[in-house]
Amino acid sequence: MDTKSTIMRNILLLFLFSFTFVSCDPMSSHRTYVNNTTQNDIKVYVYSTHKLDPSLKPHDSLLVKNKTREQLFNFTERSNAKIYTNPKDSIVAQVMGDNTLKVVLDLNNESNYSSSGSKRIIECTVTIRDSDIVPK
């Protein structure tokens, strides 16, 4: 093989190796779920602030029907870039259809969440149980 062919082969190998390395860059995914094991439907409100308006305002909401699990947040990070689907400042849960009941579980307290997953996919789940719903 001549020198020119060897150089071209090495450049091609370097390009393929670099492409493979970049395309296999590990990406982490962090997901947060609300698991509703109660007999009631629960509405979860996410409140956040904006730099132009520091007051807490509803940003998003999620209906979690009884005996179901719904995804509240999902963000992915690649290298140093983070993409959040929902930035949060405060999370509040309310019982739907019954104004005499309230959810006492603090969804802002990280100790109320259980986590599982691997190095690349982390899932955090907060479970709302019947014991977390009390009369107002």
C-alpha positions as CSV (number, residue, x, y, z in Angstrom):
1,M,0.0,0.0,0.0
2,D,1.4,3.4,-0.9
3,T,1.8,6.3,1.5
4,K,-1.2,8.2,0.1
5,S,-3.5,5.3,0.6
6,T,-2.3,4.7,4.1
7,I,-2.9,8.4,5.0
8,M,-6.4,8.3,3.5
9,R,-7.2,5.0,5.4
10,N,-6.0,6.5,8.7
11,I,-8.0,9.7,8.1
12,L,-11.1,7.6,7.4
13,L,-10.5,5.5,10.5
14,L,-10.0,8.6,12.6
15,F,-13.2,10.1,11.2
16,L,-15.2,6.9,11.9
17,F,-13.8,6.6,15.4
18,S,-14.5,10.3,16.2
19,F,-18.1,10.0,14.8
20,T,-18.7,6.9,16.9
21,F,-17.3,8.5,20.0
22,V,-19.4,11.6,19.6
23,S,-22.6,9.7,18.7
24,C,-22.2,7.5,21.8
25,D,-21.8,10.4,24.2
26,P,-23.7,9.3,27.2
27,M,-26.9,11.2,27.9
28,S,-28.7,11.1,31.3
29,S,-32.4,11.2,31.6
30,H,-34.1,12.3,34.9
31,R,-37.8,11.6,35.2
32,T,-40.2,12.5,38.0
33,Y,-43.5,10.6,38.5
34,V,-46.6,11.0,40.7
35,N,-48.1,7.7,41.7
36,N,-51.7,8.0,42.9
37,T,-52.7,4.9,44.9
38,T,-55.8,6.6,46.3
39,Q,-59.5,6.3,45.5
40,N,-59.5,10.0,44.4
41,D,-58.3,11.8,41.3
42,I,-55.4,14.2,42.1
43,K,-54.5,17.5,40.3
44,V,-50.9,18.4,40.7
45,Y,-50.0,22.1,40.1
46,V,-46.5,23.3,39.4
47,Y,-45.9,26.9,40.4
48,S,-42.9,28.9,39.2
49,T,-41.5,32.4,39.1
50,H,-40.3,34.4,36.1
51,K,-37.4,36.8,36.4
52,L,-39.6,39.7,35.3
53,D,-42.4,38.7,37.7
54,P,-41.1,37.2,41.0
55,S,-44.5,36.2,42.3
56,L,-45.4,32.5,42.2
57,K,-47.8,31.7,39.4
58,P,-49.2,28.4,38.1
59,H,-46.9,27.1,35.4
60,D,-48.4,23.7,34.6
61,S,-50.8,21.1,35.9
62,L,-51.2,17.4,35.7
63,L,-54.3,15.3,36.4
64,V,-53.4,11.9,38.0
65,K,-56.4,9.7,38.0
66,N,-56.9,7.3,40.9
67,K,-54.7,4.2,40.8
68,T,-52.5,5.6,38.1
69,R,-48.9,6.9,37.7
70,E,-48.1,10.0,35.5
71,Q,-44.9,11.7,34.5
72,L,-44.5,15.1,36.0
73,F,-41.0,16.2,34.9
74,N,-38.5,15.0,32.3
75,F,-35.2,16.5,31.6
76,T,-32.2,15.3,29.7
77,E,-28.6,16.4,30.0
78,R,-25.9,16.0,27.4
79,S,-22.5,17.2,28.5
80,N,-23.1,20.5,30.3
81,A,-26.4,21.4,28.5
82,K,-29.6,20.7,30.4
83,I,-33.0,20.8,28.8
84,Y,-35.8,21.0,31.3
85,T,-39.4,20.5,30.2
86,N,-40.8,22.1,33.3
87,P,-38.7,24.2,35.7
88,K,-40.3,24.1,39.1
89,D,-40.4,26.3,42.2
90,S,-43.3,24.7,44.1
91,I,-45.5,21.7,43.6
92,V,-49.0,21.4,45.1
93,A,-51.5,18.5,45.0
94,Q,-55.3,18.9,45.3
95,V,-58.1,16.3,45.5
96,M,-60.3,16.7,42.5
97,G,-64.1,16.8,42.9
98,D,-64.1,17.1,46.7
99,N,-63.5,20.5,48.3
100,T,-63.6,19.0,51.8
101,L,-60.4,17.0,51.4
102,K,-56.8,18.0,51.1
103,V,-53.5,16.4,50.3
104,V,-51.0,16.8,53.2
105,L,-48.0,15.1,51.5
106,D,-45.4,17.7,50.7
107,L,-44.4,17.2,47.1
108,N,-41.6,19.8,47.5
109,N,-39.8,17.6,50.1
110,E,-37.2,15.4,48.3
111,S,-37.4,12.8,51.1
112,N,-40.9,11.9,50.0
113,Y,-39.6,10.7,46.7
114,S,-38.1,7.3,46.0
115,S,-35.5,6.9,43.3
116,S,-34.5,4.1,41.0
117,G,-32.8,3.5,37.8
118,S,-29.4,3.2,36.3
119,K,-26.5,5.6,35.8
120,R,-28.1,7.1,32.7
121,I,-31.8,6.9,33.5
122,I,-33.0,8.1,36.9
123,E,-36.6,7.9,38.0
124,C,-38.0,9.6,41.1
125,T,-41.5,8.8,42.2
126,V,-43.7,10.3,44.9
127,T,-46.6,8.2,46.0
128,I,-49.8,9.7,47.2
129,R,-51.6,7.3,49.5
130,D,-55.1,7.4,51.1
131,S,-53.4,8.3,54.4
132,D,-52.1,11.5,52.7
133,I,-55.6,12.8,52.2
134,V,-57.4,14.3,55.2
135,P,-60.4,16.5,55.8
136,K,-59.7,20.3,55.5
